[in-house]
Amino acid sequence: MPDVADALAGRGAALLPVPAHDDRQTAVLTTALRAGEPIDDDVAVVVATSGTTGTPKGAMLTAAALVASAEATHSRLGGAGRWLLALPAYHVAGLQVLVRSIVAGADPVAVPADVDPADLPAAVRTMGSGRRYASVVAVQLDKALRSPAAAAALAELDAVLVGGGPMPAGLAERAAAAGVSVVRTYGMSETAGGCVYDGLPLEGVQLRLDDSRVVLGGATVAKGYRNPVQPDPFAESGWFRTDDVGAIDDSGRLRVLGRVDDAISTGGLTVLPQLVESALATHAAVADSAVFGVPDDRLGQRVVAALVLTAGAAPPSVADLRAHVAQTLDVTAAPREVHVVDDLPRRGIGKLDRRALAARFSPPV
């Protein structure tokens, strides 16, 4: 906290948050992002971000961008408050909990990212009175909701921000039934964390679509990458061109449909996995799913689904799932191959790892 406070005040060197107990990853980040070498004076923090390439780029965030994000968050939520830190602080979501806490003048209450739900009630009590918030990912929320005591503790908070990717179908409904005030957030390291809440941009954040690509601008956008890439997503001053495909409804709310690089090209048509996963989620036998493409000699790629089954459910047939998906999407999007798994691989703070599944289930070369 003192180091972050100094960075926000322009005192000392820019920070590069790294995982405290992972010497290998720390060495990779400090080397790739050139820790100790000169950097612009107004950069407060460099947040490592590899996207899908695996090569750390490092979003260069100014103190102004970090504080603008924190103040806009508090304004949207109804005022500054005390935060539960349940995410690693070397990820932007965890870092922003520290920034918001400094702006609010109230130390956060920290718990491990893999906190036992049984420990959540005590952590919430430690937060005291007044406005209280938490920031989690969907996997953590799902785990907490399985414990009545943990769910009741989260329901005492004024808001629980859920980011890090799309929420599985039914999770928001379960949270609402438990009285948990969920706010879905969308953003990334390059925008100082979540900058669109429940589909609407925060104050000072600009949003537009370019050929369905989500483009974000305004006060929270990073200066650029420590390791620039081409094409440069920061090429338009004050804007960041994401790799996400989206749509904006008549009320101005953004719906993120998926990532450009996750799209499956099958038979000359493009399928966005997230839309197929939403359709699969309404099948009674499907508790969770991941959709991805694997090479196909005839189609280029074929649509494949990995399923986690609902407890006690029998595995559905491919024909059954294809018919189910075709009720809401073009039949081209329906999976042609299905695998039942115990759980889905995830990376970082809970993001679905489609590439791991594609590598696992691709046909041998």
HELIX and SHEET records of a PDB file:
HELIX    1   1 PRO A    2  LEU A    8  1                                   7    
HELIX    2   2 ASP A   23  ALA A   32  1                                  10    
HELIX    3   3 ALA A   63  LEU A   77  1                                  15    
HELIX    4   4 VAL A   92  ALA A  104  1                                  13    
HELIX    5   5 PRO A  117  ASP A  119  5                                   3    
HELIX    6   6 LEU A  120  THR A  126  1                                   7    
HELIX    7   7 ALA A  138  LEU A  145  1                                   8    
HELIX    8   8 PRO A  148  ALA A  155  1                                   8    
HELIX    9   9 LEU A  171  ALA A  177  1                                   7    
HELIX   10  10 SER A  189  THR A  191  5                                   3    
HELIX   11  11 VAL A  260  ASP A  262  5                                   3    
HELIX   12  12 PRO A  273  LEU A  280  1                                   8    
HELIX   13  13 VAL A  318  VAL A  325  1                                   8    
HELIX   14  14 VAL A  331  ALA A  333  5                                   3    
HELIX   15  15 ARG A  354  PHE A  361  1                                   8    
SHEET    1   A 3 VAL A  43  VAL A  47  0                                        
SHEET    2   A 3 ALA A  59  THR A  62 -1                                        
SHEET    3   A 3 GLY A 224  TYR A 225 -1                                        
SHEET    1   B 7 VAL A 109  ALA A 110  0                                        
SHEET    2   B 7 ARG A  82  LEU A  85  1                                        
SHEET    3   B 7 ARG A 132  VAL A 137  1                                        
SHEET    4   B 7 ALA A 159  GLY A 163  1                                        
SHEET    5   B 7 VAL A 182  MET A 188  1                                        
SHEET    6   B 7 GLY A 193  TYR A 197 -1                                        
SHEET    7   B 7 LEU A 200  PRO A 201 -1                                        
SHEET    1   C 4 VAL A 205  ASP A 210  0                                        
SHEET    2   C 4 ARG A 213  GLY A 218 -1                                        
SHEET    3   C 4 TRP A 239  ILE A 248 -1                                        
SHEET    4   C 4 LEU A 254  ARG A 259 -1                                        
SHEET    1   D 2 ILE A 264  THR A 266  0                                        
SHEET    2   D 2 LEU A 269  VAL A 271 -1                                        
SHEET    1   E 3 VAL A 286  ASP A 296  0                                        
SHEET    2   E 3 GLY A 300  LEU A 309 -1                                        
SHEET    3   E 3 GLU A 337  VAL A 340  1                                        
SHEET    1   F 2 ARG A 346  ARG A 347  0                                        
SHEET    2   F 2 LYS A 351  LEU A 352 -1                                        
END                                                                             
